[in-house]
Structures are given as structure tokens and as C-alpha cells.
Amino acid sequence: FNPFQPRNANKRFQMEIDLEDLYNGITREVTMTHPQTSPSGRRRRKTVEVVVQRGMMTGQSIVLPGEMDQVPNSAPADMIFVLAQRRHATFSRRGHDLAIDVTISLREALCGFRRSFIHLDGRTVVIAPSRGKKIYQERKKIDQDNGEADIADEVERPREVPIIVRSGDVHVLKGEGMPKLARGSSRGGGYGDLYVQYKVEMPS
């Protein structure tokens, strides 16, 4: 055993990745070029596949055992890819949950609204404020036989009044967050939640 002989060693790489790829999962081909040349004078190149599972997050590692084998006559080592999520223009992430900011006008805050956005898997998601209590109004029933007006038990069709939305209010959409990794299961462990935070734009 020669302690000064070159050996393969574990090597870590940072892999930048989009939030969409962390939501849907992706397989990337990565080509590595070794700084040392082969006996023929050419640089050694190696292509590996890196599988990013749905629901993985920043800081998690993907280990490819035995793929660091550029040094001949030495035990192979591991390639380690550490995930780093790029900043997303629409969503922010905390664990398995997502958050999105929605700006609405004062009129929309008072009278109600409907908005839509494209989710990370391409679906269109519609959001609207919660409905308030139902309003019933009694109505008079005319007795056509004697022309008298009596109060009947009948009521008009109920109408729902939108709840007023204020800046800072949060609407939670259950199950619209990131996929959860389930250890030992290929089916996954459900989804986190999506937090919609409202900002009311006041008129000038």
C-alpha cells in the first residue's frame, strides 16, 4: 500500500434546479470531464444520470455510489449532488408547503373576485374568497281570495355575501403544496398545502 498513490475520493457537486422540477421530478444527464488526460492524450469524460425525485428540496443529496473512478487501480468513490433550488417568480416554499402573494383591488376585497394561476404541474387553479353567511328575507304572500296580506313561512332564495378580504389575510388550499416523499413507498406521501396571502391595493 502506497499512501502517496492517487486515490478516488468522494466528490460533491451543487446542482441548481427549478421548483417545477422538484414538484414533478426529473432525470438529468450530467457529463463530467476529468482534468487528467488518458494515455491517448484525450480528456476523460463520463456521463451519469441524476434522478431527482418529486418533493425533494434544497440541501438534499443524491448519491451515485462508485461513479468516481477516474483513478485506475483504486477503489471507486461516490459522486454526491447537492440540490439548490433557483428562486421562483411566483411561488415560495417552506418544507412541503407553498405560498403565493395575490394583490387585489379594494372593490374586489369588498365585493368578491376570482383569480387563476398556473400551478407547477401546468394545471390552472382558480381562487376566490370564502363565502359568508346566507341571507334570507321573508316575503308577504297575498291571499287572492280576500285581498289580505299575510306573513307566510316562505322565504326568498338565499344569497351568499362574500367575506371582506383584508391585507394579510391568508387562504389555505389543502393539498395544493409540494409532493411529500414517502420513505419506502413509490406512491408518495400526499401533498402539502398552498397558502395564498392577499394584499389589498388601496386607491390613490
Buried (B, 14 or more C-beta within 10 A) or exposed (E): EEEEEEBBEEBEEEBEBBBBBBBBBBEBEBEBEBEEEEEEEEEEEBEEEBEBBBBBBBEBEBEBEEBBBBBEEBEBBBBBBEBEBEEBEEBEBEEBBBBBEBEBEEEBBEEBBEBEBEBBEEEEBEBEBEEEEEEEEEEEEEEEEEEEEEEEEEEEEEEEEBBEBEEEBEBEBEEBBBBBBEEEEEEBEEBBBBBBEBBBEEEE
